[in-house]
Amino acid sequence: MNSPSPLAQTAGSHSSSEAPQIPSNPFAHLDGAADEAQRRVIRYLDAAAAHPEMQRMRSAANEMFAPAPGERLLDVGCGAGEVARQLAARVGAEGSVAAVDQSALAVSVAESRHDGTSVDYSVGDITALDFPGGHFDGVRCERVLQHLPDPDGAIQELIRVTRPGGRVCVIDTDWTSYVWDGFDHMSDVAGQFPFPHPAAGRTARARMVKAGIRATTTLPVTLRFTVPEDAAAVVPFFDDEALRICVQPELTKRFLTSVRHSAERGDFLFAFTMWITIGRVAAA
Ligand SMILES: C[S@@+](CC[C@H](N)C(=O)[O-])C[C@H]1O[C@@H](n2cnc3c(N)ncnc32)[C@H](O)[C@@H]1O
């Protein structure tokens, strides 16, 4: 289980009697993270993007978002920019995609992978975007709200930069939705992970409706894993480094032993749900 973890910024070691330290979240402050944590985050983004279950979810999200030739679109919290480039291929040379991330590191990685499509990469904060009101035909934001102090403020800003009648698409995880079979201690372990907004995916619809978005459609996509190493590419609960940082050592040991036995028997099963929520900004 060598996949990098989204939560493993600080690398403290614990004696068996020590409570684990609460890690800071490198996804919320990537540029301030230690070098090794930065490398892990980028590796994590790549591993997750390459995973068939994540690709299945993104494919459904792209169909719902339905980018059309000539459109002006925004991907906020773009990470390594993979989705922005997919969108750019759909809008074509007549359209454009702005790919914005708070992290200069993420933006530089995204730029280094530029493929010649019409993507404009820039550093920016979702809570204060550097675009005029009503600038975009569509705005997309994946796995960002769960890391923010004020997800509702972020949604307001997504709406501000979207034209009347344009669409806002929020994709996020519900880390409280996990189910499992074949091994023990799952809920004890998950309870020690300090996600800022673990239910961001499930609550996106209510947040968007409250913010005035109309005609909201929401789709749950359940990602499932039958091999622990495969799950670790997407799910921090199975990542050694994240466990070391977030979870008490004795509990980690019991958990990993049980997971290993489950893998040996061939009955490991873990699933969690992501939510794709899309709606239209009210006409002026
Ligand atoms: C889990 S990653 C998701 C990246 C990408 N959307 C994806 O799905 O691969 C979260 C991203 O949100 C960015 N982020 C965090 N806070 C942000 C903020 N206030 N404004 C813009 N981006 C932010 C992080 O730098 C990181 O690249």
The ligand as an SDF file (V2000), in Angstrom:
LIG
                    3D

 27 29  0  0  0  0  0  0  0  0999 V2000
   -8.2790   17.0160   -3.9900 C   0  0  0  0  0  0  0  0  0  0  0  0
   -7.5360   18.2480   -5.0160 S   0  0  0  0  0  0  0  0  0  0  0  0
   -8.5910   18.1010   -6.4300 C   0  0  0  0  0  0  0  0  0  0  0  0
   -7.9260   18.5840   -7.6790 C   0  0  0  0  0  0  0  0  0  0  0  0
   -8.7530   18.3760   -8.9380 C   0  0  0  0  0  0  0  0  0  0  0  0
   -9.9940   19.1100   -8.8780 N   0  0  0  0  0  0  0  0  0  0  0  0
   -9.0100   16.9030   -9.1460 C   0  0  0  0  0  0  0  0  0  0  0  0
  -10.1390   16.4770   -8.9540 O   0  0  0  0  0  0  0  0  0  0  0  0
   -8.0590   16.1810   -9.4920 O   0  0  0  0  0  0  0  0  0  0  0  0
   -8.0370   19.8060   -4.3110 C   0  0  0  0  0  0  0  0  0  0  0  0
   -7.4470   20.9960   -5.0610 C   0  0  0  0  0  0  0  0  0  0  0  0
   -8.0850   22.1800   -4.5830 O   0  0  0  0  0  0  0  0  0  0  0  0
   -7.1160   23.1930   -4.4830 C   0  0  0  0  0  0  0  0  0  0  0  0
   -7.5920   24.2140   -3.5430 N   0  0  0  0  0  0  0  0  0  0  0  0
   -7.6650   24.1260   -2.1890 C   0  0  0  0  0  0  0  0  0  0  0  0
   -8.1620   25.2600   -1.6850 N   0  0  0  0  0  0  0  0  0  0  0  0
   -8.4130   26.0920   -2.7380 C   0  0  0  0  0  0  0  0  0  0  0  0
   -8.9300   27.4100   -2.8550 C   0  0  0  0  0  0  0  0  0  0  0  0
   -9.2740   28.1360   -1.7670 N   0  0  0  0  0  0  0  0  0  0  0  0
   -9.0670   27.9590   -4.0860 N   0  0  0  0  0  0  0  0  0  0  0  0
   -8.7020   27.2430   -5.1990 C   0  0  0  0  0  0  0  0  0  0  0  0
   -8.2010   25.9930   -5.1370 N   0  0  0  0  0  0  0  0  0  0  0  0
   -8.0520   25.4150   -3.9270 C   0  0  0  0  0  0  0  0  0  0  0  0
   -5.8680   22.4590   -3.9990 C   0  0  0  0  0  0  0  0  0  0  0  0
   -4.6890   23.1910   -4.2100 O   0  0  0  0  0  0  0  0  0  0  0  0
   -5.9560   21.1780   -4.8250 C   0  0  0  0  0  0  0  0  0  0  0  0
   -5.2940   21.2940   -6.0670 O   0  0  0  0  0  0  0  0  0  0  0  0
  1  2  1  0
  2  3  1  0
  2 10  1  0
  3  4  1  0
  4  5  1  0
  5  6  1  0
  5  7  1  0
  7  8  2  0
  7  9  1  0
 10 11  1  0
 11 12  1  0
 11 26  1  0
 12 13  1  0
 13 14  1  0
 13 24  1  0
 14 15  1  0
 14 23  1  0
 15 16  2  0
 16 17  1  0
 17 18  1  0
 17 23  2  0
 18 19  1  0
 18 20  2  0
 20 21  1  0
 21 22  2  0
 22 23  1  0
 24 25  1  0
 24 26  1  0
 26 27  1  0
M  CHG  2   2   1   9  -1
M  END
$$$$
